Amino acid sequence: MAKVRVGLLFGGRSGEHEVSINSARAIAGALSTGQNGSKYEILPFYIQKDGRWLAGDSPQQVLASGQPLQLSQGTDVEGADTSSQLFVAQTQALQRWESPAQVAEVDVWFPILHGPNGEDGTIQGLLTLMQVPFVGSGVLGSALGMDKIAMKTAFAQAGLPQVKYIAVNRSQIWSNPCVFPKLCDEVEATLGYPCFVKPANLGSSVGIAKVRSRQELETALDNAASYDRRIIVEAGVVARELECAVLGNDQPKASIVGEITYNSDFYDYETKYTQGKADLLIPAPVGETVIQQIQEMSLQAFAAVDAAGLARVDFFYVEATGEVLINEINTLPGFTATSMYPLLWSHSGVPFPELVDTLIQLALERQ
């Protein structure tokens, strides 16, 4: 029987490029393990930080080394060190695709691109146009899951409890000097301190700041506006951070619940992806009632954004009051050695190779 050819798509132009590489290496290993090795053939595709897609030897080199290619490697312009030269390189890459036949050979795509242009519906739109099945949510689920403001609107419509928040536009911060002080006044009156300032469309805690004063708030808003035109400010809450993984399409299942503990001020990028910076407690040491509530809310959140295949749903458990508040859903969570999603399923009886196999079968099911 012919092997299923899996187009492993990784890298990308977001700030989570390196995380994507680590996730792709883990997935490639799982696809080459045991029975998966006899079922699947991996066709890796690597997107450089300048946006150029590469096939053939270049992606294999990245998977082997775990390091991004330098922009001068594989480009069509020698020493592409200016914006105009990079534009020429990208245009030529589109006009003269490297190994175009490999795209036509793909039976199912496995995009493991984190952040903007990876899990926000853009690449999912391209893969939909290719009319080839792919792992994960479609355009709508991906877009809703990526944009924190749209996500929270969907959660509110589904009746899921959340922390208080204020949606902000970049123009309120940069364009009108009269509006900005009023915005800060509103944040202080509605949310108070501490609060969190977040770009609406970034993942892995990129651009997020915890603020405790007016000066920190102004700085954080200005910084967040440099990442995204849509920003969200959330009230701080003293709570435990719990997570649940979801797997499936129309009849998804929820994993056991895990907890994240850490010594840093909040769960930032360095804490997430540095071994030993955070402790993952699986299963979470909480009561059965809380576990059942989180599992039920995870499935509700999955349906609220029209997710498919996989998602990780994050919660705040306010132990003092017993409240469980939904934080966010991640429709394309990490698959690194420290990533919660595969660890939750492993502890739920689904080992990593089986998990990857299941995700591909779910993608083919939706064809």
BALUM-633063 format. One record per residue: chain; z, x, y of N, C-alpha, C in turn. Coordinates in steps of 0.05 Angstrom, whole numbers, plus 5000, padded with zeros to 4 digits. Atoms other than C-alpha are relative to their C-alpha. Layout:
% residues N
NODE_cadena_nc3_nc1_nc2_cac3_cac1_cac2_cc3_cc1_cc2
NODE_A_Z_X_Y_Z_X_Y_Z_X_Y
...
***
This chain:
% residues 367
NODE_cadena_nc3_nc1_nc2_cac3_cac1_cac2_cc3_cc1_cc2
NODE_A_5000_5017_4976_5000_5000_5000_5000_5018_5025
NODE_A_5002_4984_4975_4981_5026_5069_5025_4998_5016
NODE_A_4976_4999_4983_5037_5047_5114_4996_4984_5026
NODE_A_5001_5012_4974_5053_5007_5177_5002_5021_5021
NODE_A_5002_4979_4979_5034_5049_5237_5016_4991_5024
NODE_A_4982_5007_4978_5090_5048_5289_4994_5018_5024
NODE_A_5004_4986_4975_5073_5067_5360_5026_5004_5014
NODE_A_4974_4994_4988_5137_5101_5384_4995_5009_5029
NODE_A_5006_4995_4972_5134_5098_5460_5025_5007_5015
NODE_A_4975_4990_4988_5185_5139_5499_4994_5018_5024
NODE_A_5003_4984_4975_5198_5181_5561_5003_4982_5024
NODE_A_5001_5018_4977_5179_5144_5624_5007_5013_5026
NODE_A_4997_4990_4972_5186_5151_5699_5028_4994_5011
NODE_A_4974_5007_4989_5258_5125_5706_5019_5024_4998
NODE_A_4980_4980_5002_5321_5165_5714_5013_5003_4973
NODE_A_4990_4999_5027_5336_5152_5641_4981_5013_4980
NODE_A_5021_4987_5016_5279_5195_5616_5012_5015_4976
NODE_A_4988_4984_5021_5324_5242_5576_5014_4983_4979
NODE_A_4987_5019_5018_5363_5184_5546_4979_4989_4981
NODE_A_5022_5011_5016_5297_5155_5522_4991_5020_4979
NODE_A_5008_4979_5020_5278_5221_5488_5021_5001_4977
NODE_A_4979_4999_5021_5345_5223_5451_4999_4975_4982
NODE_A_5002_5025_5016_5337_5150_5429_4976_5002_4982
NODE_A_5024_4998_5016_5266_5164_5405_5003_5019_4977
NODE_A_4996_4981_5021_5288_5224_5365_5016_4987_4977
NODE_A_4983_5013_5020_5341_5182_5329_4983_4979_4984
NODE_A_5017_5020_5013_5290_5126_5314_4979_5014_4982
NODE_A_5019_4985_5016_5238_5176_5290_5013_5010_4974
NODE_A_4986_4991_5024_5289_5205_5242_5005_4977_4981
NODE_A_4995_5023_5018_5307_5135_5216_4975_4990_4987
NODE_A_5026_5009_5011_5234_5118_5205_4990_5019_4978
NODE_A_5008_4980_5020_5227_5181_5163_5019_5002_4977
NODE_A_4979_4998_5020_5288_5168_5120_4997_4981_4977
NODE_A_4999_5017_5023_5289_5141_5050_4976_4981_4997
NODE_A_5021_5020_5004_5249_5077_5038_4982_4997_5025
NODE_A_5016_5002_4976_5227_5076_5111_4978_5020_5001
NODE_A_5021_4980_5000_5189_5140_5100_4976_4993_4985
NODE_A_5023_5010_5016_5145_5106_5049_4987_4975_5012
NODE_A_5010_5025_4988_5136_5044_5092_4985_5005_5027
NODE_A_5009_4997_4973_5121_5072_5161_4987_5027_5006
NODE_A_5011_4976_4989_5077_5123_5195_5005_5000_5030
NODE_A_4993_4999_4972_5100_5145_5264_4976_5012_5016
NODE_A_5019_4990_4981_5049_5152_5320_5014_5001_5027
NODE_A_4985_4998_4976_5089_5179_5379_4983_5002_5025
NODE_A_5013_4999_4974_5067_5168_5451_5022_5006_5021
NODE_A_4981_4991_4981_5103_5204_5507_4990_4996_5029
NODE_A_5007_5004_4972_5102_5183_5581_5015_5021_5016
NODE_A_4987_4979_4983_5115_5243_5627_5013_4987_5024
NODE_A_4987_5009_4976_5157_5237_5689_4981_4994_5023
NODE_A_5020_5007_4980_5093_5235_5730_4984_4976_4993
NODE_A_5014_5025_5008_5070_5173_5692_4978_5004_4981
NODE_A_5022_4996_5018_5018_5206_5648_5008_4995_4971
NODE_A_4995_5005_5028_5014_5181_5576_4987_5023_4983
NODE_A_5010_4980_5017_5006_5234_5522_5003_4992_4971
NODE_A_4999_5004_5029_4990_5229_5448_4995_5026_4986
NODE_A_5006_4975_5015_4977_5280_5393_5024_5019_4998
NODE_A_4980_4979_5005_5017_5345_5393_5023_4999_5021
NODE_A_4980_4999_4979_5054_5336_5460_5024_4983_4993
NODE_A_4977_5015_5007_5099_5279_5438_5016_5012_4976
NODE_A_4987_4987_5022_5114_5315_5373_5017_5023_5009
NODE_A_4986_4977_4988_5135_5376_5414_5026_4990_5013
NODE_A_4977_5011_4987_5183_5333_5455_5021_4990_4980
NODE_A_4981_5009_5021_5213_5300_5393_5014_5023_4986
NODE_A_4989_4977_5015_5223_5367_5360_5021_5015_5017
NODE_A_4983_4984_4982_5255_5401_5421_5022_4983_5013
NODE_A_4981_5016_4985_5291_5342_5453_4999_5004_5030
NODE_A_5002_4993_4971_5268_5368_5521_4974_4988_5012
NODE_A_5024_5010_4987_5220_5336_5571_4979_5021_5004
NODE_A_5022_4982_4993_5152_5368_5582_5001_5004_5030
NODE_A_5004_4995_4971_5144_5402_5650_4975_4986_5009
NODE_A_5023_5015_4991_5095_5365_5694_4975_5016_4999
NODE_A_5024_4983_5001_5047_5424_5692_4988_4999_4972
NODE_A_5010_5000_5027_5042_5416_5616_4985_4974_4994
NODE_A_5015_5023_5008_4988_5369_5593_4986_4985_5023
NODE_A_5013_5013_4978_4964_5351_5663_4972_5011_5004
NODE_A_5028_4992_4997_4892_5356_5686_4996_5017_5026
NODE_A_5001_4984_4976_4908_5393_5751_5018_5024_4998
NODE_A_4983_4976_5002_4933_5464_5752_5021_4999_5023
NODE_A_4979_4999_4980_5000_5469_5787_5003_4975_5016
NODE_A_5000_5026_4985_5004_5395_5805_5027_4997_5014
NODE_A_4975_4999_4986_5058_5405_5857_5000_4984_5026
NODE_A_5000_5017_4976_5038_5357_5912_4994_4972_4992
NODE_A_5005_5028_5006_5035_5282_5914_4971_4993_4996
NODE_A_5028_5005_5003_4960_5282_5923_4989_5011_4974
NODE_A_5009_4988_5026_4949_5328_5863_5010_4983_4977
NODE_A_4989_5017_5021_4995_5285_5821_4985_4974_4997
NODE_A_5016_5025_5001_4955_5223_5841_4974_5005_4986
NODE_A_5025_4993_5014_4891_5258_5819_5005_5003_4970
NODE_A_4995_4995_5028_4923_5279_5754_5004_4973_4985
NODE_A_4995_5026_5013_4947_5208_5738_4974_4984_4998
NODE_A_5025_5015_5001_4879_5178_5757_4982_5011_4979
NODE_A_5017_4988_5021_4842_5227_5713_5010_4994_4972
NODE_A_4989_5006_5026_4890_5213_5656_4993_4972_4992
NODE_A_5009_5027_5006_4874_5139_5660_4971_4999_4993
NODE_A_5029_5000_5005_4800_5153_5662_4992_5014_4974
NODE_A_5007_4984_5024_4801_5203_5605_5025_5002_4983
NODE_A_4976_5002_5017_4857_5181_5558_4999_5021_4977
NODE_A_4998_4980_5022_4881_5235_5509_5004_4985_4974
NODE_A_4999_5013_5026_4868_5211_5437_5001_4970_5002
NODE_A_4999_5029_4997_4850_5139_5455_4999_4985_4973
NODE_A_5002_5014_5026_4835_5122_5382_5027_4994_4988
NODE_A_4973_5004_5011_4909_5128_5366_5012_4973_5009
NODE_A_4990_5026_4990_4924_5067_5409_4990_4977_4982
NODE_A_5012_5021_5017_4877_5025_5367_5011_5000_4972
NODE_A_4989_4998_5027_4911_5049_5304_5028_4988_4997
NODE_A_4972_5009_5001_4980_5022_5322_5001_4971_4989
NODE_A_4996_5027_5011_5003_4962_5281_5023_4986_5014
NODE_A_4977_5012_4986_5069_4951_5318_5011_5022_5018
NODE_A_4989_4981_4981_5098_4983_5380_5030_5000_5000
NODE_A_4971_4998_4997_5169_5008_5386_5006_5014_5027
NODE_A_4994_4987_4974_5182_5019_5461_5029_5006_5002
NODE_A_4972_4992_4996_5246_5057_5473_5002_5014_5027
NODE_A_5000_4991_4972_5238_5065_5548_5023_4985_5014
NODE_A_4977_5011_4986_5302_5054_5588_4995_5000_5030
NODE_A_5001_5001_4971_5306_5032_5660_4974_4988_5010
NODE_A_5024_5012_4989_5250_5011_5708_4975_5010_4987
NODE_A_5026_4994_5013_5179_5010_5680_5004_5005_4970
NODE_A_4995_4996_5029_5210_5010_5610_5012_4975_4987
NODE_A_4987_5023_5012_5256_4951_5598_5000_4977_5020
NODE_A_4999_5020_4979_5240_4908_5659_4977_4980_4998
NODE_A_5022_5018_5003_5180_4871_5632_4972_5011_5006
NODE_A_5025_4988_4992_5126_4917_5659_4985_5011_4975
NODE_A_5013_4990_5024_5111_4955_5595_4996_4978_4979
NODE_A_5003_5022_5019_5122_4891_5555_4976_4983_5007
NODE_A_5025_5014_4992_5066_4858_5596_4976_5015_4990
NODE_A_5022_4984_5010_5020_4916_5578_4996_4996_4970
NODE_A_5001_5003_5029_5037_4911_5505_4991_4972_4991
NODE_A_5009_5027_5005_5027_4836_5507_4970_4998_5003
NODE_A_5029_5000_4995_4957_4847_5535_4985_5014_4977
NODE_A_5012_4986_5023_4943_4894_5477_4998_4983_4975
NODE_A_4999_5019_5022_4957_4835_5430_5009_5014_4974
NODE_A_4988_4987_5023_4997_4880_5383_5030_4995_5002
NODE_A_4972_5006_4999_5069_4862_5364_5017_5024_5009
NODE_A_4983_4978_4991_5126_4902_5395_5029_4992_4997
NODE_A_4971_5004_5004_5201_4910_5385_5012_4991_5027
NODE_A_4985_5008_4976_5246_4874_5434_4990_4975_5014
NODE_A_5006_5024_4984_5243_4820_5486_4972_5001_5013
NODE_A_5025_5002_4985_5179_4796_5520_5004_5004_5029
NODE_A_5000_4995_4971_5163_4797_5594_5024_4986_5013
NODE_A_4979_5015_4987_5211_4742_5614_5028_5010_4993
NODE_A_4974_4990_5009_5271_4765_5573_5006_5027_5011
NODE_A_4996_4973_4990_5261_4837_5594_5006_5000_5030
NODE_A_4997_5001_4971_5254_4821_5668_5027_4988_5008
NODE_A_4974_5012_4994_5315_4775_5669_5023_5018_4993
NODE_A_4979_4983_5009_5356_4824_5630_5003_5025_5017
NODE_A_4999_4976_4984_5339_4881_5677_5010_4995_5028
NODE_A_4992_5006_4972_5349_4848_5745_5027_4986_5000
NODE_A_4973_5010_5002_5424_4838_5752_5004_4974_5016
NODE_A_4997_5025_4984_5416_4783_5805_4988_4977_4984
NODE_A_5013_5021_5015_5367_4742_5764_5015_4995_4974
NODE_A_4984_5003_5024_5409_4755_5702_5025_4983_5005
NODE_A_4976_5015_4994_5472_4728_5734_4994_4971_5007
NODE_A_5009_5028_4994_5434_4667_5759_4996_4985_4974
NODE_A_5004_5012_5026_5413_4653_5687_5026_4995_4986
NODE_A_4974_5003_5013_5484_4664_5662_5015_4976_5013
NODE_A_4987_5022_4986_5511_4616_5715_4989_4973_4991
NODE_A_5012_5025_5009_5461_4563_5694_5009_4993_4972
NODE_A_4990_5005_5028_5485_4571_5622_5030_4995_4999
NODE_A_4971_5005_5000_5557_4562_5644_5018_5022_4991
NODE_A_4984_4977_5009_5580_4632_5627_5016_5011_5023
NODE_A_4982_4991_4978_5640_4656_5668_4994_5030_5007
NODE_A_5006_4973_4990_5629_4719_5711_5019_5007_5022
NODE_A_4985_4992_4976_5663_4760_5765_4985_4990_5025
NODE_A_5013_5007_4975_5649_4741_5837_4981_5022_5008
NODE_A_5020_4980_4991_5588_4775_5867_4985_4990_5024
NODE_A_5017_5006_4977_5543_4778_5928_4973_5014_4996
NODE_A_5026_4988_5002_5468_4790_5925_4991_5010_5027
NODE_A_5007_4987_4974_5441_4837_5979_4971_5009_4998
NODE_A_5027_4990_4998_5371_4855_6002_5000_5026_5016
NODE_A_5002_4974_4986_5352_4925_6026_4998_4996_5031
NODE_A_5005_5004_4972_5330_4896_6093_5026_4994_5015
NODE_A_4974_5005_4988_5402_4873_6106_5015_5026_5006
NODE_A_4986_4974_4997_5424_4946_6101_4985_5018_5020
NODE_A_5016_4980_4985_5367_4984_6134_4986_4989_5025
NODE_A_5019_5009_4979_5325_4939_6178_5013_4989_5025
NODE_A_4988_5013_4977_5374_4903_6224_5028_5010_5004
NODE_A_4973_4989_4996_5434_4940_6252_5021_4979_5007
NODE_A_4981_5021_4994_5466_4874_6273_5009_4986_4975
NODE_A_4993_5014_5025_5465_4846_6202_5019_5015_4983
NODE_A_4984_4984_5019_5497_4904_6166_5030_4997_5003
NODE_A_4971_5004_4997_5567_4898_6197_5009_4973_4989
NODE_A_4993_5027_5010_5567_4823_6181_5000_4999_4970
NODE_A_5001_4999_5029_5547_4838_6110_5025_5013_4989
NODE_A_4975_4986_5009_5605_4887_6102_5024_4982_5004
NODE_A_4978_5019_4996_5652_4834_6132_5000_4980_4978
NODE_A_5002_5020_5021_5627_4784_6081_5010_5011_4973
NODE_A_4991_4988_5025_5639_4832_6023_5031_5003_5000
NODE_A_4971_4997_4998_5710_4847_6047_5014_4973_4998
NODE_A_4986_5026_5000_5727_4773_6057_4997_4986_4973
NODE_A_5006_5014_5024_5695_4748_5993_5010_5014_4975
NODE_A_4994_4985_5024_5706_4804_5943_5024_5018_5002
NODE_A_4977_4982_4996_5757_4852_5973_4994_5027_4987
NODE_A_5002_4974_5012_5770_4922_5947_5020_5002_4977
NODE_A_5026_4986_5003_5757_4954_5900_4978_4981_4991
NODE_A_5024_5014_5009_5687_4929_5888_4979_5020_4991
NODE_A_5020_4983_5010_5625_4956_5856_4973_4993_5013
NODE_A_5027_5003_4989_5557_4967_5889_4980_5011_4980
NODE_A_5019_4993_5021_5498_4968_5842_4971_4993_5008
NODE_A_5028_5008_4999_5422_4972_5847_4995_4979_4979
NODE_A_5004_5022_5019_5398_4908_5814_4983_5007_4976
NODE_A_5020_4995_5021_5344_4941_5771_5001_5027_4988
NODE_A_4997_4975_5013_5372_5005_5744_5020_4997_4977
NODE_A_4982_5000_5022_5408_5019_5679_5017_5025_4998
NODE_A_4984_4976_5005_5458_5069_5651_5018_5008_5024
NODE_A_4982_4996_4978_5502_5062_5713_4988_5018_5022
NODE_A_5013_4983_4980_5451_5100_5756_5003_4986_5027
NODE_A_4998_5011_4973_5465_5089_5830_5024_4983_5005
NODE_A_4977_5018_4997_5530_5051_5819_5023_5015_5013
NODE_A_4977_4988_4987_5591_5065_5862_5023_4980_5000
NODE_A_4975_5015_4996_5663_5040_5861_5011_5006_5027
NODE_A_4992_4995_4973_5686_5031_5932_5027_4987_5006
NODE_A_4973_5009_4994_5756_5022_5962_5005_4998_5030
NODE_A_4996_5001_4971_5744_5023_6037_4973_4993_5013
NODE_A_5024_5007_4985_5695_5003_6091_4980_5023_5001
NODE_A_5018_4977_4998_5667_5073_6098_4986_5005_4973
NODE_A_5012_4997_5027_5656_5079_6022_4980_4978_4995
NODE_A_5018_5023_5004_5623_5010_6022_4974_5005_5015
NODE_A_5024_4995_4985_5574_5029_6077_4983_5022_4987
NODE_A_5014_4978_5013_5556_5094_6042_4987_4991_4974
NODE_A_5010_5009_5026_5548_5061_5974_4976_4981_5003
NODE_A_5022_5019_4995_5503_5005_6002_4975_5016_5008
NODE_A_5022_4983_4991_5459_5057_6036_4988_5015_4976
NODE_A_5010_4986_5023_5454_5097_5972_4986_4982_4980
NODE_A_5012_5019_5019_5439_5036_5928_4973_4991_5011
NODE_A_5025_5009_4988_5384_5015_5977_4978_5021_4996
NODE_A_5021_4979_5005_5349_5082_5964_4989_4998_4972
NODE_A_5009_5004_5028_5343_5062_5890_4984_4974_4997
NODE_A_5011_5027_5005_5324_4988_5896_5002_4983_5025
NODE_A_4999_5018_4977_5308_4935_5947_5019_4977_4995
NODE_A_4980_5021_5007_5355_4887_5910_5025_5013_4991
NODE_A_4974_4988_5006_5429_4904_5907_5020_4978_4995
NODE_A_4979_5019_5006_5489_4869_5879_5027_5013_5004
NODE_A_4972_4990_4996_5562_4877_5899_5018_4982_4984
NODE_A_4983_5015_5018_5613_4855_5848_5029_5006_5006
NODE_A_4971_4996_4997_5688_4844_5853_5010_5017_4978
NODE_A_4987_4984_5021_5730_4895_5816_5020_4982_4985
NODE_A_4981_5015_5016_5773_4869_5760_5014_5019_4981
NODE_A_4985_4984_5019_5828_4900_5718_4997_4987_4973
NODE_A_5007_5012_5025_5802_4888_5649_4992_5021_4979
NODE_A_5010_4983_5021_5785_4919_5582_4970_4994_4997
NODE_A_5029_5003_5002_5710_4930_5569_4992_4998_4971
NODE_A_5008_5006_5027_5684_4899_5505_4970_4995_4998
NODE_A_5029_5003_5003_5614_4898_5477_4993_4988_4972
NODE_A_5009_5012_5025_5576_4859_5424_4970_5003_4998
NODE_A_5028_4997_5005_5508_4871_5393_4988_4975_4988
NODE_A_5014_5023_5011_5457_4817_5378_4974_5009_4987
NODE_A_5023_4993_5016_5401_4821_5327_4986_4975_4990
NODE_A_5014_5024_5010_5347_4769_5313_4981_4989_5021
NODE_A_5018_5014_4982_5296_4723_5344_5010_4973_5007
NODE_A_4991_5027_4994_5305_4648_5343_5027_4993_4988
NODE_A_4973_5005_5012_5367_4651_5299_5015_5027_4999
NODE_A_4987_4974_4998_5402_4714_5323_5028_5000_4989
NODE_A_4973_4996_5010_5467_4742_5295_5014_5019_5019
NODE_A_4984_4983_4984_5524_4775_5332_5016_5019_4982
NODE_A_4985_4980_5015_5558_4839_5308_5030_4997_5004
NODE_A_4971_4998_4993_5632_4855_5307_5002_5010_5029
NODE_A_4996_4992_4971_5661_4871_5376_5012_5028_5002
NODE_A_4989_4973_4995_5674_4941_5402_5012_5002_5028
NODE_A_4988_4995_4974_5714_4968_5460_4994_5029_5009
NODE_A_5005_4974_4988_5700_5026_5507_5024_5007_5017
NODE_A_4979_4989_4984_5757_5067_5535_4992_5027_5011
NODE_A_5008_4975_4988_5751_5126_5582_5021_5007_5022
NODE_A_4981_4991_4980_5791_5168_5631_4987_5002_5028
NODE_A_5013_4999_4974_5739_5169_5687_5005_4974_5016
NODE_A_4994_5023_4982_5743_5121_5746_4986_4975_4991
NODE_A_5014_5023_5012_5690_5076_5715_4979_5012_4980
NODE_A_5018_4992_5022_5638_5078_5659_4973_5009_5012
NODE_A_5023_4990_4987_5587_5121_5696_4981_5014_4981
NODE_A_5021_4988_5017_5524_5157_5671_5011_5023_4984
NODE_A_4990_4976_5014_5560_5222_5653_5019_4991_4977
NODE_A_4981_5010_5021_5615_5184_5615_4985_4988_4977
NODE_A_5015_5014_5021_5563_5143_5577_4987_5019_4981
NODE_A_5018_4983_5017_5521_5201_5552_5010_5028_4995
NODE_A_4988_4975_5007_5569_5259_5546_5020_4997_4977
NODE_A_4983_5002_5023_5601_5268_5478_5029_5006_5007
NODE_A_4972_4995_4996_5676_5261_5482_5011_4989_5027
NODE_A_4991_5010_4974_5678_5230_5552_5012_4971_4997
NODE_A_4990_5028_5005_5690_5159_5524_5006_4997_4971
NODE_A_4993_5007_5028_5721_5131_5462_4990_4972_4994
NODE_A_5010_5026_5009_5687_5075_5424_5018_4990_4978
NODE_A_4982_5011_5020_5736_5032_5386_4986_4977_4986
NODE_A_5014_5020_5015_5701_4993_5331_5014_4997_4973
NODE_A_5001_5023_4982_5725_4942_5316_5021_5002_5022
NODE_A_4981_5001_4978_5760_4927_5381_5027_4989_4992
NODE_A_4974_5010_5008_5835_4918_5374_5008_4975_5017
NODE_A_4994_5025_4986_5836_4846_5401_5002_4978_4979
NODE_A_4996_5022_5018_5853_4779_5371_4974_4986_4991
NODE_A_5023_5014_5012_5806_4737_5328_4988_4980_5019
NODE_A_5010_5020_4981_5801_4683_5382_4982_5013_5021
NODE_A_5016_4986_4980_5775_4733_5433_4974_5010_4987
NODE_A_5024_4991_5014_5726_4762_5382_4980_4978_4997
NODE_A_5018_5023_5004_5697_4694_5366_4988_4991_5026
NODE_A_5010_5009_4974_5691_4676_5439_4979_5019_5010
NODE_A_5020_4980_4992_5654_4741_5454_4974_4997_4984
NODE_A_5023_5003_5017_5607_4731_5395_4984_4975_5009
NODE_A_5014_5024_4991_5591_4660_5417_4987_5003_5027
NODE_A_5012_4996_4974_5580_4680_5489_4977_5020_4999
NODE_A_5023_4981_5003_5535_4738_5467_4975_4985_4992
NODE_A_5023_5016_5009_5489_4689_5431_4990_4981_5022
NODE_A_5008_5016_4977_5490_4643_5492_4985_5016_5021
NODE_A_5013_4983_4980_5472_4700_5538_4972_5008_4990
NODE_A_5025_4993_5012_5416_4721_5490_4980_4978_5004
NODE_A_5017_5023_4996_5387_4651_5494_4994_4995_5029
NODE_A_5003_5006_4972_5398_4645_5569_4978_5016_5013
NODE_A_5021_4984_4989_5350_4702_5585_4975_5001_4983
NODE_A_5022_5001_5018_5303_4687_5528_4995_5028_4988
NODE_A_5003_4974_5013_5316_4754_5494_4989_4997_4972
NODE_A_5010_5000_5027_5287_4773_5427_5004_5027_4987
NODE_A_4997_4975_5014_5298_4826_5374_5028_5011_5001
NODE_A_4975_4986_4997_5358_4861_5401_5011_4998_5029
NODE_A_4987_4998_4974_5408_4863_5458_5029_5008_4996
NODE_A_4971_4994_4999_5477_4889_5475_5011_4985_5023
NODE_A_4988_5016_4979_5522_4843_5515_5028_5011_5006
NODE_A_4975_4987_4991_5580_4872_5556_5018_4979_5013
NODE_A_4980_5019_4991_5644_4835_5574_5023_5014_5013
NODE_A_4973_4992_4990_5708_4842_5615_5020_4981_4987
NODE_A_4978_5016_5011_5770_4819_5578_5025_5005_5018
NODE_A_4977_4999_4982_5825_4805_5629_5025_4992_4983
NODE_A_4979_5005_5019_5884_4812_5583_5024_4985_5012
NODE_A_4977_5013_4987_5935_4788_5634_4997_4970_5001
NODE_A_5005_5029_4998_5902_4719_5639_4987_4989_4975
NODE_A_5014_5010_5024_5864_4716_5573_4971_4994_5006
NODE_A_5027_5007_4993_5798_4708_5610_4980_5020_4987
NODE_A_5022_4983_5009_5733_4734_5580_4977_4994_5019
NODE_A_5021_5002_4980_5680_4747_5633_4976_5016_4991
NODE_A_5024_4985_5008_5608_4766_5617_4992_5019_5023
NODE_A_5008_4980_4980_5585_4829_5653_4969_5001_5002
NODE_A_5029_4999_5000_5512_4839_5633_4989_5001_4972
NODE_A_5014_4997_5026_5461_4840_5577_4980_5022_5003
NODE_A_5019_4978_5001_5419_4900_5559_4980_4995_4978
NODE_A_5019_5008_5020_5355_4880_5524_4986_5024_4986
NODE_A_5011_4976_5014_5335_4952_5505_5022_5022_5001
NODE_A_4978_4981_4999_5401_4989_5493_4993_5027_4988
NODE_A_5005_4973_5010_5405_5063_5477_5004_5002_4970
NODE_A_4998_4995_5028_5398_5090_5407_5008_5029_4995
NODE_A_4991_4972_5003_5431_5158_5418_5024_5001_4981
NODE_A_4977_4996_5018_5488_5187_5376_5025_4986_5011
NODE_A_4977_5013_4988_5538_5157_5425_4996_4971_5009
NODE_A_5007_5027_4991_5504_5090_5435_5015_4979_4984
NODE_A_4984_5021_5013_5545_5028_5421_4984_4982_4982
NODE_A_5015_5020_5015_5489_4984_5396_4997_5007_4970
NODE_A_5002_4994_5028_5472_5020_5331_5027_5004_4986
NODE_A_4973_4997_5012_5546_5037_5320_5012_4973_4993
NODE_A_4990_5027_5006_5565_4964_5324_4988_4989_4975
NODE_A_5013_5011_5024_5514_4945_5271_5007_5016_4976
NODE_A_4992_4984_5023_5533_5004_5227_5027_4991_4990
NODE_A_4974_5010_5008_5605_4979_5227_4999_4971_4990
NODE_A_5004_5027_5009_5578_4909_5214_4985_4999_4973
NODE_A_5013_4999_5026_5545_4932_5150_4970_5004_5000
NODE_A_5029_4995_4998_5475_4949_5176_4996_5029_5008
NODE_A_5003_4971_4994_5463_5025_5172_4975_5004_5018
NODE_A_5021_4994_4981_5417_5057_5223_4972_4997_4990
NODE_A_5028_5004_5010_5353_5062_5180_4994_4971_4995
NODE_A_5005_5028_5005_5361_4990_5159_4997_4984_5026
NODE_A_5002_5013_4974_5371_4969_5232_4973_5004_5012
NODE_A_5027_4994_4989_5307_5003_5254_4979_4984_4985
NODE_A_5019_5015_5017_5269_4972_5196_5001_4970_5007
NODE_A_4997_5028_4993_5297_4903_5214_4987_4993_5027
NODE_A_5011_5005_4974_5276_4909_5286_4969_4999_4999
NODE_A_5029_5001_5002_5205_4925_5266_4990_4975_4986
NODE_A_5007_5025_5014_5203_4866_5218_5003_4976_5018
NODE_A_4997_5021_4980_5229_4821_5274_4977_4999_5019
NODE_A_5023_4999_4982_5173_4845_5318_4975_4989_4986
NODE_A_5023_5011_5015_5121_4830_5264_5002_4970_4996
NODE_A_4995_5028_5004_5153_4762_5254_4991_4984_5024
NODE_A_5007_5014_4976_5139_4743_5326_4970_5002_5007
NODE_A_5028_4996_4994_5065_4762_5323_4985_4974_5002
***
